[in-house]
Structure formats: C-alpha cells, structure tokens
Amino acid sequence: MKLGAYVEILHYVADRAEAGDYYQRLGLLSLGDDVYTDGRYHLHLLAGEGPNPSLRYFGADIEALKAAGLAVNHNRLISPAGIHILLSSDPPPRQLPHDNVARAQDITRLGKFGELSAFIPDINVECAFWEAAGYETLGRYEQPSPWGIWLDNLMLIGLHQDDVDEPFALCHFSPDMKAVNGQLKAEGFDLQPFDTSSNPDDLTWQKLMTPYGLMFYLFTGDISEAQP
C-alpha cells in the first residue's frame, strides 16, 4: 500500500528566506510558499527545529496504513534508520512535476536527483520497512557493501549498509558533475571530499555541506535511464 498521493522533503531551518536564496543559487526553482524543486522532488522549508530531512506524504489513508501493520504513531512513521515520515490525510497541496521520479527530467545545475541516501547497520531490516510502506526494489547490489535503491514512483530511497556516521543526504548525479563541483567551489559553496581516502583536489565526487543541516552528495555519473 502506498503511503500517499504526494510527497515532499521537509527541511527545518531558522531563516526560510535566507535558506531559500541559498537553494536557488544551487539551481532549485521556487514554487512559492517556501517550496523549491529540482524537477524531481519538492523541498519544503519549515521554520524551527526538526529531523532533517524528513518526508511528508499527503493523501494518506492513515487507518488503512495502520490496518496493514505499519507502526503509525501520531500520524508519523519512523524507519529503523531514523527517517521520519509525516502522514497527512489532507489532499495534496500541489503536484509533483513528474509521474515517476526515476524517469523525470532534471532542471537544476546539480543534475538528476538519484536518492535520499541513508547509511544503515542492516539493509534487510531497513528495506523490509520501506517495502511494507509500498516501495519496490529498483536495484540491489552487494559491492562494495550491501546497498540498493527503493522506489514508490514519488520518491527514491537509497540504503547503504555501512558503519558510517553521516546524516541522510540528497544524492545528485551528472555526467558533468566534476565541472559543476568546480564551479560550486569557486562560488564559495562548502564542498568536501567524499571520504578521508579521497584526493581533496579530485572533484569527481564531493559532499556539499549546507549551512542549514542538509547534506548533498554530488556524483559524476549518468542515471538518465534510471540506472544507479
């Protein structure tokens, strides 16, 4: 059973206008009401503190989700890894710009959104949660460590079994990401090597640390055919 008819990524910030300006500099487009899009997801800025990032589904049949065995508590689900999912029975406030996130066009300088990424201790435990929530396996792999991508057409979740202390991150892919990362760095964005073993001067893969508690992984690669 699907969680709902519309999903947005919630991002809690102290100053929504300042954060909105920042994300527009990254190429996300303003839709009004503190919502920004890259063409695949909607990022909704909320004032205050909360788990960053979270998901919020609208059009949810909450009683049916409970009856299906999901542990909905105060209209909220929490995955074993700690991803918060808010559920609202209200109709969607807007539409996503696509029918299938894995096939949608990108409209931002960051290339295509590939997944909301989470490092987890046990991929089987975590994937069982997302599959119970209506997600299907887009791809599952064993190298370099167990990982996979799950899809409900509205959102992509990437699960990576590894002992890495990283926040949840938004992953973007572009064949030209090395050049994009170079330009972002020249503009003063806080880019860092993907891990301590990486060459700090190699811009093929970088982490973008925002001032607002949100992380982006920026990878060189082509996922135009929905291949991770």
PyMOL commands that set and color helices and strands:
alter all, ss='L'
color gray80, all
select helices_A, chain A and resi 16-25+62-67+123-132+177-186
alter helices_A, ss='H'
color red, helices_A
select strands_A, chain A and resi 6-13+29-32+35-37+42-47+54-58+76-78+84-87+112-120+136-141+147-151+156-161+169-174+191-193+205-209+215-220
alter strands_A, ss='S'
color yellow, strands_A
deselect
rebuild
show_as cartoon
